[in-house]
């Protein structure tokens, strides 16, 4: 599965270069927390990339994560760990991604649950797996026409 995610990430990287119409500056960025507009959810989530919420008490794994911004294309993978059951994270993303305007285009579960979403700006893939002491969340995203 790890090789599959790496191949998937490389494919998105290649696609993002194919869609670039000019030779934009390439920049690797570290996501910053963005406040949620809704007051009742203010303390629960933030948006490290547009349209994808993350629970604030999940630990960001910077050594396993990278975002690549080329012009108005944003692609990359973010990795988080936390003390949630995989089932609760799956339910969170099934509800919240639809609330953010995403359409679920597929999912499957084994030891890892994999959710795939699309919207006019691009695609997002979410994988959730249970470790010995934590649950790991991986978000692979490819968005275009994004003003950052």
C-alpha positions as protocol buffer text, in pm:
chain_id: "A"
residue {
  index: 1
  type: UNK
  ca { x: 0 y: 0 z: 0 }
}
residue {
  index: 2
  type: UNK
  ca { x: 291 y: 231 z: 77 }
}
residue {
  index: 3
  type: UNK
  ca { x: 428 y: 183 z: -274 }
}
residue {
  index: 4
  type: UNK
  ca { x: 82 y: 247 z: -418 }
}
residue {
  index: 5
  type: UNK
  ca { x: 58 y: 581 z: -234 }
}
residue {
  index: 6
  type: UNK
  ca { x: 407 y: 680 z: -352 }
}
residue {
  index: 7
  type: UNK
  ca { x: 320 y: 593 z: -712 }
}
residue {
  index: 8
  type: UNK
  ca { x: -8 y: 783 z: -677 }
}
residue {
  index: 9
  type: UNK
  ca { x: 177 y: 1088 z: -543 }
}
residue {
  index: 10
  type: UNK
  ca { x: 429 y: 1076 z: -829 }
}
residue {
  index: 11
  type: UNK
  ca { x: 145 y: 1053 z: -1082 }
}
residue {
  index: 12
  type: UNK
  ca { x: -21 y: 1360 z: -934 }
}
residue {
  index: 13
  type: UNK
  ca { x: 308 y: 1542 z: -948 }
}
residue {
  index: 14
  type: UNK
  ca { x: 348 y: 1457 z: -1317 }
}
residue {
  index: 15
  type: UNK
  ca { x: -13 y: 1560 z: -1388 }
}
residue {
  index: 16
  type: UNK
  ca { x: 36 y: 1890 z: -1210 }
}
residue {
  index: 17
  type: UNK
  ca { x: 335 y: 1968 z: -1433 }
}
residue {
  index: 18
  type: UNK
  ca { x: 132 y: 1878 z: -1742 }
}
residue {
  index: 19
  type: UNK
  ca { x: -141 y: 2124 z: -1647 }
}
residue {
  index: 20
  type: UNK
  ca { x: 100 y: 2409 z: -1580 }
}
residue {
  index: 21
  type: UNK
  ca { x: 72 y: 2650 z: -1873 }
}
residue {
  index: 22
  type: UNK
  ca { x: 362 y: 2872 z: -1785 }
}
residue {
  index: 23
  type: UNK
  ca { x: 689 y: 2809 z: -1609 }
}
residue {
  index: 24
  type: UNK
  ca { x: 586 y: 2906 z: -1258 }
}
residue {
  index: 25
  type: UNK
  ca { x: 807 y: 2918 z: -955 }
}
residue {
  index: 26
  type: UNK
  ca { x: 814 y: 2585 z: -771 }
}
residue {
  index: 27
  type: UNK
  ca { x: 788 y: 2614 z: -397 }
}
residue {
  index: 28
  type: UNK
  ca { x: 754 y: 2355 z: -120 }
}
residue {
  index: 29
  type: UNK
  ca { x: 533 y: 2494 z: 154 }
}
residue {
  index: 30
  type: UNK
  ca { x: 451 y: 2397 z: 509 }
}
residue {
  index: 31
  type: UNK
  ca { x: 79 y: 2430 z: 578 }
}
residue {
  index: 32
  type: UNK
  ca { x: -31 y: 2681 z: 838 }
}
residue {
  index: 33
  type: UNK
  ca { x: -343 y: 2659 z: 1049 }
}
residue {
  index: 34
  type: UNK
  ca { x: -637 y: 2853 z: 911 }
}
residue {
  index: 35
  type: UNK
  ca { x: -928 y: 2952 z: 1131 }
}
residue {
  index: 36
  type: UNK
  ca { x: -1267 y: 2801 z: 1054 }
}
residue {
  index: 37
  type: UNK
  ca { x: -1543 y: 3056 z: 991 }
}
residue {
  index: 38
  type: UNK
  ca { x: -1804 y: 2871 z: 1194 }
}
residue {
  index: 39
  type: UNK
  ca { x: -1784 y: 2965 z: 1564 }
}
residue {
  index: 40
  type: UNK
  ca { x: -1905 y: 2630 z: 1700 }
}
residue {
  index: 41
  type: UNK
  ca { x: -1632 y: 2443 z: 1512 }
}
residue {
  index: 42
  type: UNK
  ca { x: -1358 y: 2699 z: 1570 }
}
residue {
  index: 43
  type: UNK
  ca { x: -1174 y: 2490 z: 1829 }
}
residue {
  index: 44
  type: UNK
  ca { x: -1209 y: 2157 z: 1650 }
}
residue {
  index: 45
  type: UNK
  ca { x: -1070 y: 2190 z: 1297 }
}
residue {
  index: 46
  type: UNK
  ca { x: -839 y: 2387 z: 1073 }
}
residue {
  index: 47
  type: UNK
  ca { x: -763 y: 2382 z: 699 }
}
residue {
  index: 48
  type: UNK
  ca { x: -396 y: 2314 z: 609 }
}
residue {
  index: 49
  type: UNK
  ca { x: -501 y: 2314 z: 242 }
}
residue {
  index: 50
  type: UNK
  ca { x: -819 y: 2465 z: 94 }
}
residue {
  index: 51
  type: UNK
  ca { x: -1141 y: 2268 z: 141 }
}
residue {
  index: 52
  type: UNK
  ca { x: -992 y: 1986 z: 356 }
}
residue {
  index: 53
  type: UNK
  ca { x: -1053 y: 2004 z: 731 }
}
residue {
  index: 54
  type: UNK
  ca { x: -818 y: 1846 z: 986 }
}
residue {
  index: 55
  type: UNK
  ca { x: -891 y: 1797 z: 1355 }
}
residue {
  index: 56
  type: UNK
  ca { x: -666 y: 2027 z: 1562 }
}
residue {
  index: 57
  type: UNK
  ca { x: -556 y: 1758 z: 1808 }
}
residue {
  index: 58
  type: UNK
  ca { x: -404 y: 1542 z: 1533 }
}
residue {
  index: 59
  type: UNK
  ca { x: -24 y: 1570 z: 1531 }
}
residue {
  index: 60
  type: UNK
  ca { x: 123 y: 1691 z: 1201 }
}
residue {
  index: 61
  type: UNK
  ca { x: 409 y: 1468 z: 1079 }
}
residue {
  index: 62
  type: UNK
  ca { x: 627 y: 1716 z: 890 }
}
residue {
  index: 63
  type: UNK
  ca { x: 902 y: 1462 z: 813 }
}
residue {
  index: 64
  type: UNK
  ca { x: 651 y: 1251 z: 615 }
}
residue {
  index: 65
  type: UNK
  ca { x: 464 y: 1542 z: 454 }
}
residue {
  index: 66
  type: UNK
  ca { x: 523 y: 1778 z: 164 }
}
residue {
  index: 67
  type: UNK
  ca { x: 318 y: 2020 z: -42 }
}
residue {
  index: 68
  type: UNK
  ca { x: 432 y: 2141 z: -382 }
}
residue {
  index: 69
  type: UNK
  ca { x: 293 y: 2464 z: -521 }
}
residue {
  index: 70
  type: UNK
  ca { x: 352 y: 2549 z: -888 }
}
residue {
  index: 71
  type: UNK
  ca { x: 162 y: 2855 z: -1003 }
}
residue {
  index: 72
  type: UNK
  ca { x: -199 y: 2791 z: -912 }
}
residue {
  index: 73
  type: UNK
  ca { x: -155 y: 2412 z: -871 }
}
residue {
  index: 74
  type: UNK
  ca { x: -116 y: 2265 z: -522 }
}
residue {
  index: 75
  type: UNK
  ca { x: -25 y: 1898 z: -482 }
}
residue {
  index: 76
  type: UNK
  ca { x: 125 y: 1689 z: -207 }
}
residue {
  index: 77
  type: UNK
  ca { x: 70 y: 1464 z: 89 }
}
residue {
  index: 78
  type: UNK
  ca { x: 5 y: 1556 z: 450 }
}
residue {
  index: 79
  type: UNK
  ca { x: 45 y: 1300 z: 730 }
}
residue {
  index: 80
  type: UNK
  ca { x: -110 y: 1324 z: 1077 }
}
residue {
  index: 81
  type: UNK
  ca { x: -126 y: 1097 z: 1382 }
}
residue {
  index: 82
  type: UNK
  ca { x: -369 y: 1093 z: 1670 }
}
residue {
  index: 83
  type: UNK
  ca { x: -566 y: 897 z: 1925 }
}
residue {
  index: 84
  type: UNK
  ca { x: -885 y: 845 z: 1728 }
}
residue {
  index: 85
  type: UNK
  ca { x: -1044 y: 521 z: 1622 }
}
residue {
  index: 86
  type: UNK
  ca { x: -1014 y: 468 z: 1246 }
}
residue {
  index: 87
  type: UNK
  ca { x: -1393 y: 434 z: 1226 }
}
residue {
  index: 88
  type: UNK
  ca { x: -1449 y: 779 z: 1383 }
}
residue {
  index: 89
  type: UNK
  ca { x: -1203 y: 944 z: 1142 }
}
residue {
  index: 90
  type: UNK
  ca { x: -1369 y: 774 z: 845 }
}
residue {
  index: 91
  type: UNK
  ca { x: -1709 y: 904 z: 958 }
}
residue {
  index: 92
  type: UNK
  ca { x: -1564 y: 1252 z: 1016 }
}
residue {
  index: 93
  type: UNK
  ca { x: -1429 y: 1271 z: 660 }
}
residue {
  index: 94
  type: UNK
  ca { x: -1737 y: 1117 z: 499 }
}
residue {
  index: 95
  type: UNK
  ca { x: -1946 y: 1400 z: 651 }
}
residue {
  index: 96
  type: UNK
  ca { x: -1701 y: 1690 z: 644 }
}
residue {
  index: 97
  type: UNK
  ca { x: -1573 y: 1643 z: 289 }
}
residue {
  index: 98
  type: UNK
  ca { x: -1928 y: 1655 z: 155 }
}
residue {
  index: 99
  type: UNK
  ca { x: -1988 y: 1967 z: 368 }
}
residue {
  index: 100
  type: UNK
  ca { x: -1683 y: 2126 z: 199 }
}
residue {
  index: 101
  type: UNK
  ca { x: -1820 y: 2058 z: -151 }
}
residue {
  index: 102
  type: UNK
  ca { x: -1639 y: 1731 z: -229 }
}
residue {
  index: 103
  type: UNK
  ca { x: -1805 y: 1437 z: -406 }
}
residue {
  index: 104
  type: UNK
  ca { x: -1701 y: 1088 z: -296 }
}
residue {
  index: 105
  type: UNK
  ca { x: -1592 y: 890 z: -601 }
}
residue {
  index: 106
  type: UNK
  ca { x: -1487 y: 571 z: -429 }
}
residue {
  index: 107
  type: UNK
  ca { x: -1366 y: 399 z: -115 }
}
residue {
  index: 108
  type: UNK
  ca { x: -1245 y: 65 z: 13 }
}
residue {
  index: 109
  type: UNK
  ca { x: -1134 y: -83 z: 343 }
}
residue {
  index: 110
  type: UNK
  ca { x: -893 y: -351 z: 452 }
}
residue {
  index: 111
  type: UNK
  ca { x: -631 y: -277 z: 716 }
}
residue {
  index: 112
  type: UNK
  ca { x: -634 y: 72 z: 565 }
}
residue {
  index: 113
  type: UNK
  ca { x: -944 y: 269 z: 471 }
}
residue {
  index: 114
  type: UNK
  ca { x: -904 y: 465 z: 151 }
}
residue {
  index: 115
  type: UNK
  ca { x: -1148 y: 745 z: 50 }
}
residue {
  index: 116
  type: UNK
  ca { x: -1136 y: 926 z: -286 }
}
residue {
  index: 117
  type: UNK
  ca { x: -1302 y: 1264 z: -354 }
}
residue {
  index: 118
  type: UNK
  ca { x: -1329 y: 1511 z: -639 }
}
residue {
  index: 119
  type: UNK
  ca { x: -1444 y: 1867 z: -688 }
}
residue {
  index: 120
  type: UNK
  ca { x: -1402 y: 2110 z: -981 }
}
residue {
  index: 121
  type: UNK
  ca { x: -1063 y: 2228 z: -849 }
}
residue {
  index: 122
  type: UNK
  ca { x: -914 y: 1880 z: -820 }
}
residue {
  index: 123
  type: UNK
  ca { x: -899 y: 1554 z: -628 }
}
residue {
  index: 124
  type: UNK
  ca { x: -820 y: 1437 z: -276 }
}
residue {
  index: 125
  type: UNK
  ca { x: -740 y: 1093 z: -140 }
}
residue {
  index: 126
  type: UNK
  ca { x: -760 y: 1013 z: 229 }
}
residue {
  index: 127
  type: UNK
  ca { x: -614 y: 701 z: 386 }
}
residue {
  index: 128
  type: UNK
  ca { x: -669 y: 607 z: 749 }
}
residue {
  index: 129
  type: UNK
  ca { x: -477 y: 326 z: 917 }
}
residue {
  index: 130
  type: UNK
  ca { x: -447 y: 204 z: 1273 }
}
residue {
  index: 131
  type: UNK
  ca { x: -103 y: 169 z: 1430 }
}
residue {
  index: 132
  type: UNK
  ca { x: -2 y: 24 z: 1767 }
}
residue {
  index: 133
  type: UNK
  ca { x: -50 y: 346 z: 1963 }
}
residue {
  index: 134
  type: UNK
  ca { x: -211 y: 584 z: 1718 }
}
residue {
  index: 135
  type: UNK
  ca { x: -417 y: 619 z: 1404 }
}
residue {
  index: 136
  type: UNK
  ca { x: -246 y: 763 z: 1098 }
}
residue {
  index: 137
  type: UNK
  ca { x: -423 y: 995 z: 853 }
}
residue {
  index: 138
  type: UNK
  ca { x: -274 y: 1064 z: 510 }
}
residue {
  index: 139
  type: UNK
  ca { x: -421 y: 1326 z: 280 }
}
residue {
  index: 140
  type: UNK
  ca { x: -302 y: 1330 z: -82 }
}
residue {
  index: 141
  type: UNK
  ca { x: -429 y: 1632 z: -271 }
}
residue {
  index: 142
  type: UNK
  ca { x: -406 y: 1780 z: -619 }
}
residue {
  index: 143
  type: UNK
  ca { x: -585 y: 2114 z: -660 }
}
residue {
  index: 144
  type: UNK
  ca { x: -564 y: 2357 z: -949 }
}
residue {
  index: 145
  type: UNK
  ca { x: -690 y: 2712 z: -994 }
}
residue {
  index: 146
  type: UNK
  ca { x: -616 y: 2779 z: -627 }
}
residue {
  index: 147
  type: UNK
  ca { x: -518 y: 3127 z: -513 }
}
residue {
  index: 148
  type: UNK
  ca { x: -290 y: 3080 z: -214 }
}
